[in-house]
Amino acid sequence: MMKNIFILLAFVMMGASCAWAGSLVEQANAAFGTEHYNKALELYLKAEKTQGTSSQLCYNIGNTYYRLKDIPHAVLYYERALILDPANGDARFNLEFAREKAAINEDNGDTYFSTRIAGAVSTLSSNTWATIGVISFILFLLAMAAYFFMDNVIVRKVGFFGGIALIAVSVIANVCAFYMHDKAVNRNTAIVMTEGPVQVSTAPRVPKDKSEVAFEIKEGYKVTITDSVTSQGVLWYDIETVDQRVGWINAKDIEII
């Protein structure tokens, strides 16, 4: 009897916790709607901490930071929203808008064509790409069965050429799935958060003079972390920018996406 009571109380507490977490987001939405952005941010961050994150929640937090004129944090949360849901078009649009407003020009030298391809791949999650790959492979097997076992010439031709197309789609989808999975799991990108320009060093230490400054970078820019080391109790990251500049930056100056 007591065991059943404890189980019932556990479910009641879980339900109350979920309702409270949901109400936090509702309160935050209301605060945002009345332009009380500091209050909205406080509630959104509390909801993120208590109920976990989501693409929509990150998008809302990004919008709030943008309203508070904190571009680096806005960019950070838009990026997080896209990692959680690559199909979040609103987050993608606002990310580009925020970068444009802050004059964050990240030209990685890619061509228009390659940029379009990368953008198209990033609109779907790894699970969606994997599903497309599996379905395409199953259809490929059916097409091959039609080619080998059907007597109708037209059906056999459709099966043969359709099979070639389907196996190509399956391979491409699986490559895209691996790319998106790796992108989501290996969180090795970060946003520069410290108001700049931030000095990036040639070695994992504070530059002694200009000769040890690899380059300078402003807040809001994205970097890729390639290595890390702790020097004299300070964590340093070896980073690479989208335009392939490399150097060491203090961990406190960036935040991992």
Sine and cosine of phi, psi and omega as CSV:
sin_phi,cos_phi,sin_psi,cos_psi,sin_omega,cos_omega
0.00,0.00,-0.75,0.66,0.00,-1.00
-0.89,0.46,-0.60,0.80,0.01,-1.00
-0.88,0.48,-0.68,0.74,0.00,-1.00
-0.91,0.42,-0.59,0.81,0.02,-1.00
-0.91,0.41,-0.67,0.74,0.01,-1.00
-0.90,0.44,-0.64,0.77,0.03,-1.00
-0.90,0.44,-0.69,0.73,0.01,-1.00
-0.88,0.47,-0.68,0.73,0.01,-1.00
-0.90,0.44,-0.60,0.80,0.01,-1.00
-0.89,0.46,-0.69,0.72,0.02,-1.00
-0.91,0.41,-0.63,0.78,0.03,-1.00
-0.89,0.45,-0.69,0.72,0.00,-1.00
-0.91,0.42,-0.64,0.77,0.04,-1.00
-0.89,0.45,-0.68,0.73,0.01,-1.00
-0.90,0.43,-0.65,0.76,0.01,-1.00
-0.91,0.41,-0.63,0.78,0.01,-1.00
-0.90,0.44,-0.69,0.73,0.01,-1.00
-0.91,0.42,-0.65,0.76,0.00,-1.00
-0.90,0.43,-0.64,0.77,0.01,-1.00
-0.91,0.41,-0.67,0.74,0.02,-1.00
-0.90,0.44,-0.67,0.75,0.03,-1.00
-0.90,0.44,-0.61,0.79,0.00,-1.00
-0.92,0.38,-0.48,0.88,0.05,-1.00
-0.87,0.49,-0.71,0.70,0.01,-1.00
-0.91,0.42,-0.66,0.75,0.02,-1.00
-0.89,0.45,-0.66,0.75,0.05,-1.00
-0.90,0.43,-0.64,0.76,0.01,-1.00
-0.91,0.42,-0.68,0.74,0.04,-1.00
-0.86,0.51,-0.66,0.75,0.01,-1.00
-0.91,0.41,-0.67,0.75,0.02,-1.00
-0.90,0.43,-0.64,0.76,0.03,-1.00
-0.90,0.44,-0.67,0.74,-0.01,-1.00
-0.89,0.45,-0.46,0.89,0.02,-1.00
-0.99,-0.16,0.23,0.97,0.08,-1.00
0.92,0.40,0.42,0.91,0.14,-0.99
-1.00,-0.06,0.96,0.27,-0.19,-0.98
-0.94,0.34,-0.58,0.81,0.03,-1.00
-0.89,0.45,-0.67,0.74,0.04,-1.00
-0.92,0.40,-0.67,0.74,0.02,-1.00
-0.87,0.50,-0.69,0.72,0.00,-1.00
-0.89,0.46,-0.70,0.71,0.02,-1.00
-0.84,0.55,-0.70,0.72,-0.03,-1.00
-0.95,0.31,-0.65,0.76,0.04,-1.00
-0.88,0.48,-0.71,0.71,-0.02,-1.00
-0.91,0.40,-0.58,0.82,0.05,-1.00
-0.92,0.39,-0.64,0.77,0.05,-1.00
-0.90,0.44,-0.65,0.76,0.03,-1.00
-0.88,0.48,-0.64,0.77,-0.03,-1.00
-0.95,0.30,-0.59,0.81,-0.12,-0.99
-1.00,-0.01,-0.56,0.83,-0.07,-1.00
-0.91,-0.42,0.00,1.00,-0.03,-1.00
1.00,-0.02,0.17,-0.99,-0.11,-0.99
-0.99,-0.16,0.20,-0.98,0.08,-1.00
-0.39,-0.92,0.26,-0.96,0.00,-1.00
-0.88,0.47,-0.68,0.73,-0.01,-1.00
-0.91,0.41,-0.65,0.76,0.01,-1.00
-0.91,0.42,-0.69,0.73,0.04,-1.00
-0.88,0.47,-0.63,0.78,0.04,-1.00
-0.88,0.47,-0.69,0.72,0.03,-1.00
-0.90,0.44,-0.66,0.75,0.02,-1.00
-0.90,0.43,-0.66,0.75,0.04,-1.00
-0.87,0.49,-0.68,0.73,0.03,-1.00
-0.88,0.47,-0.63,0.77,-0.02,-1.00
-0.92,0.38,-0.69,0.72,0.05,-1.00
-0.88,0.47,-0.61,0.79,0.01,-1.00
-0.90,0.44,-0.67,0.75,0.03,-1.00
-0.89,0.45,-0.48,0.87,0.03,-1.00
-1.00,0.05,0.12,0.99,0.03,-1.00
0.89,0.45,0.48,0.88,0.09,-1.00
-0.97,-0.23,0.99,0.11,-0.10,-0.99
-0.91,0.42,-0.70,0.71,-0.01,-1.00
-0.83,0.56,-0.71,0.70,0.02,-1.00
-0.94,0.35,-0.56,0.83,0.06,-1.00
-0.89,0.46,-0.73,0.68,0.03,-1.00
-0.87,0.49,-0.69,0.72,0.00,-1.00
-0.84,0.55,-0.74,0.68,-0.07,-1.00
-0.97,0.23,-0.50,0.87,0.12,-0.99
-0.90,0.43,-0.64,0.77,0.04,-1.00
-0.90,0.45,-0.67,0.74,0.02,-1.00
-0.90,0.43,-0.61,0.79,0.04,-1.00
-0.88,0.48,-0.63,0.78,-0.02,-1.00
-0.96,0.27,-0.50,0.87,0.08,-1.00
-0.92,0.39,-0.66,0.75,-0.01,-1.00
-0.95,0.30,-0.53,0.85,0.03,-1.00
-0.52,-0.86,1.00,-0.05,-0.03,-1.00
-0.86,0.51,-0.34,0.94,-0.02,-1.00
-1.00,0.06,0.09,1.00,0.00,-1.00
-0.96,0.27,1.00,0.04,-0.07,-1.00
-0.90,0.43,-0.54,0.84,0.01,-1.00
-0.90,0.43,-0.68,0.74,0.02,-1.00
-0.90,0.43,-0.64,0.77,0.00,-1.00
-0.90,0.43,-0.69,0.73,0.00,-1.00
-0.90,0.44,-0.73,0.69,-0.04,-1.00
-0.92,0.39,-0.54,0.84,0.06,-1.00
-0.88,0.48,-0.75,0.66,0.01,-1.00
-0.91,0.42,-0.61,0.79,0.01,-1.00
-0.90,0.43,-0.70,0.71,-0.01,-1.00
-0.90,0.44,-0.66,0.75,0.02,-1.00
-0.90,0.44,-0.65,0.76,0.00,-1.00
-0.90,0.43,-0.69,0.72,0.00,-1.00
-0.90,0.44,-0.57,0.82,-0.03,-1.00
-1.00,-0.02,0.09,1.00,-0.01,-1.00
0.83,0.56,0.67,0.74,0.08,-1.00
-1.00,-0.06,1.00,-0.09,-0.07,-1.00
-0.98,-0.18,0.98,-0.20,-0.04,-1.00
-0.97,-0.24,0.99,0.11,0.01,-1.00
-1.00,-0.01,0.94,-0.34,-0.02,-1.00
-1.00,-0.06,0.13,0.99,0.05,-1.00
0.99,0.13,0.01,1.00,0.01,-1.00
-0.94,0.35,0.46,-0.89,0.05,-1.00
-0.98,0.21,0.24,-0.97,0.04,-1.00
-0.85,0.52,-0.64,0.77,-0.03,-1.00
-0.90,0.43,-0.74,0.67,-0.03,-1.00
-0.92,0.39,-0.56,0.83,0.03,-1.00
-0.91,0.41,-0.64,0.76,0.02,-1.00
-0.91,0.42,-0.64,0.77,0.00,-1.00
-0.90,0.44,-0.74,0.67,0.01,-1.00
-0.87,0.50,-0.64,0.77,0.02,-1.00
-0.91,0.41,-0.64,0.77,0.00,-1.00
-0.92,0.40,-0.67,0.74,0.02,-1.00
-0.88,0.47,-0.63,0.78,-0.08,-1.00
-0.97,0.24,-0.08,1.00,0.01,-1.00
-0.98,0.19,-0.23,0.97,0.00,-1.00
-0.85,-0.53,0.50,-0.86,0.01,-1.00
-0.98,0.20,0.21,-0.98,0.02,-1.00
-0.89,0.46,-0.61,0.79,0.01,-1.00
-0.90,0.43,-0.64,0.77,0.01,-1.00
-0.91,0.41,-0.69,0.72,0.03,-1.00
-0.89,0.47,-0.66,0.75,0.01,-1.00
-0.89,0.45,-0.64,0.77,0.03,-1.00
-0.89,0.45,-0.69,0.73,0.05,-1.00
-0.87,0.49,-0.65,0.76,0.01,-1.00
-0.89,0.46,-0.69,0.73,-0.01,-1.00
-0.92,0.39,-0.72,0.69,-0.01,-1.00
-0.89,0.46,-0.66,0.75,0.01,-1.00
-0.89,0.46,-0.63,0.78,0.00,-1.00
-0.93,0.37,-0.64,0.77,0.05,-1.00
-0.89,0.46,-0.70,0.72,0.03,-1.00
-0.90,0.43,-0.56,0.83,0.06,-1.00
-0.88,0.48,-0.70,0.71,0.02,-1.00
-0.89,0.46,-0.65,0.76,0.04,-1.00
-0.90,0.43,-0.64,0.77,0.02,-1.00
-0.90,0.44,-0.66,0.75,0.03,-1.00
-0.92,0.40,-0.59,0.81,0.05,-1.00
-0.89,0.45,-0.65,0.76,0.03,-1.00
-0.90,0.44,-0.63,0.78,-0.02,-1.00
-0.92,0.39,-0.68,0.74,-0.09,-1.00
-0.99,0.11,-0.47,0.88,-0.17,-0.99
-0.91,-0.41,-0.18,0.98,0.02,-1.00
-1.00,0.00,0.53,-0.85,0.00,-1.00
-1.00,-0.02,-0.45,0.90,-0.05,-1.00
-0.92,0.38,0.81,-0.59,-0.07,-1.00
-0.90,0.45,-0.68,0.73,-0.02,-1.00
-0.89,0.45,-0.69,0.73,0.01,-1.00
-0.89,0.46,-0.65,0.76,0.00,-1.00
-0.90,0.43,-0.64,0.77,0.03,-1.00
-0.91,0.40,-0.69,0.73,0.04,-1.00
-0.87,0.49,-0.68,0.74,0.01,-1.00
-0.89,0.45,-0.65,0.76,-0.04,-1.00
-0.92,0.38,-0.83,0.56,-0.05,-1.00
-0.95,0.32,-0.57,0.82,0.08,-1.00
-0.90,0.43,-0.61,0.79,0.03,-1.00
-0.89,0.46,-0.66,0.75,0.04,-1.00
-0.87,0.49,-0.71,0.70,0.00,-1.00
-0.90,0.43,-0.66,0.75,-0.06,-1.00
-0.93,0.36,-0.62,0.78,0.02,-1.00
-0.93,0.37,-0.55,0.84,0.07,-1.00
-0.91,0.41,-0.69,0.73,0.04,-1.00
-0.89,0.46,-0.65,0.76,-0.01,-1.00
-0.89,0.45,-0.71,0.71,0.00,-1.00
-0.90,0.44,-0.73,0.69,0.00,-1.00
-0.88,0.48,-0.68,0.73,-0.02,-1.00
-0.89,0.45,-0.63,0.77,0.01,-1.00
-0.94,0.35,-0.59,0.81,0.09,-1.00
-0.90,0.44,-0.69,0.72,0.03,-1.00
-0.90,0.44,-0.63,0.78,0.01,-1.00
-0.89,0.46,-0.68,0.73,0.02,-1.00
-0.90,0.43,-0.67,0.74,0.00,-1.00
-0.88,0.48,-0.73,0.69,-0.03,-1.00
-0.94,0.33,-0.56,0.83,0.05,-1.00
-0.91,0.41,-0.71,0.71,0.02,-1.00
-0.89,0.46,-0.61,0.79,0.01,-1.00
-0.91,0.41,-0.59,0.80,-0.03,-1.00
-0.98,0.19,-0.59,0.81,-0.08,-1.00
-0.99,0.13,-0.73,0.69,-0.04,-1.00
-1.00,0.06,1.00,0.04,-0.06,-1.00
-0.99,0.17,0.98,0.21,-0.07,-1.00
-0.93,-0.38,0.29,0.96,0.08,-1.00
-0.93,-0.36,0.46,-0.89,-0.06,-1.00
-0.53,-0.85,0.26,-0.97,0.05,-1.00
-0.91,-0.42,0.70,-0.72,0.07,-1.00
-0.94,0.33,0.84,-0.54,-0.12,-0.99
-0.96,-0.27,-0.50,0.87,-0.07,-1.00
-0.95,0.30,0.70,-0.72,0.01,-1.00
-0.87,0.49,0.80,-0.60,-0.20,-0.98
-0.98,-0.18,-0.21,-0.98,0.11,0.99
-0.97,0.24,0.63,-0.78,0.03,-1.00
-1.00,-0.06,0.74,-0.68,0.01,-1.00
-0.99,0.14,0.81,-0.59,0.08,-1.00
-0.98,-0.18,0.81,-0.58,-0.14,-0.99
-1.00,-0.02,0.36,-0.93,0.07,-1.00
-0.99,0.17,-0.22,0.98,0.01,-1.00
-0.61,-0.79,0.34,-0.94,-0.03,-1.00
-0.96,0.28,0.92,0.39,0.05,-1.00
-0.28,-0.96,0.27,-0.96,0.05,-1.00
-0.91,0.41,0.77,-0.64,-0.02,-1.00
-0.85,0.53,0.74,-0.67,0.03,-1.00
-0.98,0.19,-0.54,0.84,0.03,-1.00
-0.44,-0.90,-0.06,-1.00,-0.08,-1.00
-0.90,0.45,-0.44,0.90,-0.03,-1.00
-0.93,0.38,-0.35,0.93,0.00,-1.00
-0.99,-0.15,0.12,0.99,0.06,-1.00
-1.00,-0.10,0.92,-0.39,0.00,-1.00
-0.94,0.34,-0.72,0.70,0.06,-1.00
-0.14,-0.99,0.08,-1.00,0.06,-1.00
-0.89,-0.46,0.52,-0.85,-0.04,-1.00
-0.65,-0.76,0.59,-0.81,-0.04,-1.00
-0.99,-0.11,0.26,-0.97,-0.02,-1.00
-0.91,0.42,0.54,-0.84,0.02,-1.00
0.99,-0.13,-0.24,0.97,-0.02,-1.00
-0.98,0.19,0.55,-0.84,0.04,-1.00
-1.00,-0.04,0.65,-0.76,0.07,-1.00
-0.73,-0.68,0.36,-0.93,0.07,-1.00
-0.95,-0.30,0.76,-0.65,0.01,-1.00
-1.00,0.03,0.84,-0.54,-0.02,-1.00
-0.95,-0.30,-0.33,0.94,-0.01,-1.00
-0.27,-0.96,0.23,-0.97,0.05,-1.00
-0.53,-0.85,0.45,-0.89,0.02,-1.00
-0.42,-0.91,0.54,-0.84,0.07,-1.00
-0.97,-0.24,0.85,-0.52,-0.02,-1.00
-0.83,-0.55,0.88,-0.48,-0.01,-1.00
0.81,0.59,0.67,0.74,0.05,-1.00
0.98,0.19,0.07,1.00,-0.01,-1.00
-0.92,-0.39,0.75,-0.66,0.03,-1.00
-1.00,0.10,0.79,-0.62,0.03,-1.00
-0.86,-0.50,0.59,-0.80,0.05,-1.00
-0.92,-0.40,0.71,-0.71,0.16,-0.99
-1.00,0.09,0.87,-0.49,-0.12,-0.99
-0.86,-0.51,0.32,-0.95,0.11,-0.99
-0.70,-0.71,0.74,-0.67,0.02,-1.00
-1.00,0.07,0.17,-0.99,-0.01,-1.00
-0.91,0.42,-0.39,0.92,0.05,-1.00
-0.99,-0.12,0.36,0.93,0.18,-0.98
0.94,0.35,0.45,0.89,0.19,-0.98
-1.00,0.08,0.61,-0.79,-0.07,-1.00
-0.80,-0.60,0.43,-0.90,0.03,-1.00
0.16,-0.99,-0.04,-1.00,-0.04,-1.00
-0.95,-0.32,0.66,-0.75,-0.01,-1.00
-0.73,-0.69,0.58,-0.81,0.04,-1.00
-0.90,0.43,0.71,-0.71,-0.06,-1.00
-0.85,0.53,-0.49,0.87,-0.03,-1.00
-0.94,0.34,-0.24,0.97,-0.03,-1.00
-1.00,0.02,-0.12,0.99,0.00,-1.00
-0.72,-0.70,0.29,-0.96,0.09,-1.00
-0.72,-0.70,0.77,-0.64,-0.05,-1.00
-0.93,0.37,0.71,-0.71,0.00,-1.00
-0.95,0.33,0.00,0.00,0.00,0.00
